[in-house]
Amino acid sequence: MDNRAEVREFLMSRRAKVTPGQVGLPAGGGRRVAGLRRSEVAILAGVSVEYYTKLERGAIAGASSSVLESIAAALRLDETERAHLYDLARAADGVPTSGRPRTRATRSAGSRPSLQWALTAITDAVAFVRNGHQDVVAVNPLGRAFFSPILGDGGRTPNLARFQFLDPAAHEFYPDWELFAQMCVAIMRAEAGRDPHDRALQDLVGELSTRSEYFRTLWGAHDVRTHGTGTKRYHHPVVGDVTLAYEELLVTAEPGHVLMIYTAEPGSPSAERLRLLASWSAEQATIR
């Protein structure tokens, strides 16, 4: 990915999202740009217009932390957006991911028995491990039953982004499909900023951009986010509507991998449906 283009488009897209009123500036008339002008960002950040223009054109290499912080504050960047800006600056400086070399796993996380044992021990929640490419590399039994529309019956490694944008079943599985799509792309954008030389991720972005117009639109928005925690709604083909809370945990032994745990509120209809799904899954395993 072209770092200068990434920097330019990210800063321009963030500038377009901030209105003069949000930062205490008069709106005025005859504005020809959405959001703030470059000169206004420069004033708010305490840098010259010429210097900010240089940064926004992609020449971010060598920018100090204090300048980056000032730009982030002027553009009202959230924590994830600020981290993305720093990642882009590190890449421009030729600094490895997060200021240090990223250790790549020499084998798939899913092939490590202890990881699968840990997942299997989680019996009352949906749990799986994914990598930065949105591949599901390991899953617990309840997770395999719950995410059956994504996992299928085998074949190539299931990928959350491909399912989201290329499989018609995603629209039924995700009642809030557009929201899920926005989250998926924003997470991928943040990952691309952390590791801009990740060829596998570049290939995935290229594939989805070619095959999905909506993906291209979302990718061009340059929104970033982390997953963290939240609540999602699903429509499962066996048990129907389920609402689950999720937590994202880093798998420190496998850099770039995260453990996702989805749970239902105790005593809720969703909790009962998860129990029913677990029973159904056990029955199916017996039949096989």
Salt bridges, closest charged atoms under 4 A:
GLU6 OE1 - ARG189 NH1 2.30
GLU9 OE1 - HIS222 NE2 2.73
GLU40 OE1 - ARG31 NH2 2.75
GLU40 OE2 - ARG37 NH1 3.37
GLU56 OE1 - ARG15 NE 2.80
GLU56 OE2 - ARG38 NE 2.73
GLU69 OE1 - ARG82 NE 3.24
GLU81 OE2 - ARG14 NH1 2.87
ASP87 OD1 - ARG90 NH1 3.00
ASP176 OD1 - ARG233 NH2 2.77
GLU191 OE2 - ARG102 NH1 3.10
GLU191 OE1 - ARG194 NH2 2.99
ASP195 OD2 - ARG102 NH1 3.60
ASP195 OD2 - ARG104 NH2 2.25
ASP198 OD2 - ARG104 NH2 3.47
ASP198 OD2 - HIS133 NE2 2.75
ASP203 OD1 - ARG199 NE 3.11
GLU207 OE1 - ARG162 NE 3.03
GLU207 OE2 - ARG211 NH1 3.20
ASP223 OD1 - ARG14 NH2 2.82
ASP223 OD1 - LYS17 NZ 3.75
ASP241 OD1 - HIS235 ND1 2.70
GLU248 OE2 - ARG130 NH2 3.11
GLU248 OE2 - HIS227 ND1 3.94
GLU254 OE2 - ARG112 NE 3.01
GLU272 OE1 - ARG275 NH2 2.87
